[in-house]
Amino acid sequence: MTTFEAASAVHRSGDTTFSVEIPDGWQQGRGAFGGLVLATLLRAIEASEPDRARVVRTLLGDIAGPVQPGPAELSVTVLRRGANQSNLRVDLRQAGEILAFASSVLSTARKPGLPSFRPRIDAPPAPETALYVPADAPGRPIFLRHFAQHVTGPLPWSGAKVPETAGWIRLGEP
């Protein structure tokens, strides 16, 4: 199991409830890295869907307050379960306060022959041509020590005129 899988693992505590331990070392500013929080919410949603043929198609989340390292409770609500689609919502609470929530659509595969939309995405340069950003780079949020990052555009946190960056990122060794 990767570090990210362990960090975002949920444990069933009831029919529609889960517990999670948000680990220290995944902060971005005052709270946990948003990707970790959303992954934790998604894991509870996936664990609540009994039909394994239904997979996640959308996830919409909101982090309303900083999620701190330590225990949290998750509560899943089935909004609707139809013939081919499920709509679920999950709330994350710490100290009795909702700090994050998400909703998701899970569905079965589309029937062959139905039209689908696929956006055109220009491929970035190869990773070996990109600038490696070391884990201890100044100004880098603590959670990024868990990732290997190669940048092909302006450096993140550099104050560049254009607020964007491009490149490659993958799970790495902390």
Rosetta blueprint (number, residue, H / E / L):
1 M L
2 T L
3 T H
4 F H
5 E H
6 A H
7 A H
8 S L
9 A L
10 V L
11 H E
12 R E
13 S L
14 G L
15 D L
16 T L
17 T E
18 F E
19 S E
20 V E
21 E E
22 I E
23 P L
24 D L
25 G L
26 W L
27 Q E
28 Q E
29 G L
30 R L
31 G E
32 A E
33 F L
34 G H
35 G H
36 L H
37 V H
38 L H
39 A H
40 T H
41 L H
42 L H
43 R H
44 A H
45 I H
46 E H
47 A H
48 S H
49 E L
50 P L
51 D L
52 R L
53 A L
54 R L
55 V E
56 V E
57 R E
58 T E
59 L E
60 L E
61 G E
62 D E
63 I E
64 A L
65 G L
66 P L
67 V L
68 Q L
69 P L
70 G E
71 P E
72 A E
73 E E
74 L E
75 S E
76 V E
77 T E
78 V E
79 L E
80 R E
81 R E
82 G L
83 A L
84 N L
85 Q E
86 S E
87 N E
88 L E
89 R E
90 V E
91 D E
92 L E
93 R E
94 Q E
95 A L
96 G L
97 E E
98 I E
99 L E
100 A E
101 F E
102 A E
103 S E
104 S E
105 V E
106 L E
107 S E
108 T L
109 A L
110 R L
111 K L
112 P L
113 G L
114 L L
115 P L
116 S L
117 F L
118 R L
119 P L
120 R L
121 I L
122 D L
123 A L
124 P L
125 P L
126 A L
127 P H
128 E H
129 T H
130 A L
131 L E
132 Y E
133 V E
134 P L
135 A L
136 D L
137 A L
138 P L
139 G L
140 R L
141 P L
142 I H
143 F H
144 L H
145 R H
146 H H
147 F E
148 A E
149 Q E
150 H E
151 V E
152 T L
153 G L
154 P L
155 L L
156 P L
157 W L
158 S L
159 G L
160 A L
161 K L
162 V L
163 P L
164 E L
165 T L
166 A L
167 G E
168 W E
169 I E
170 R E
171 L E
172 G L
173 E L
174 P L
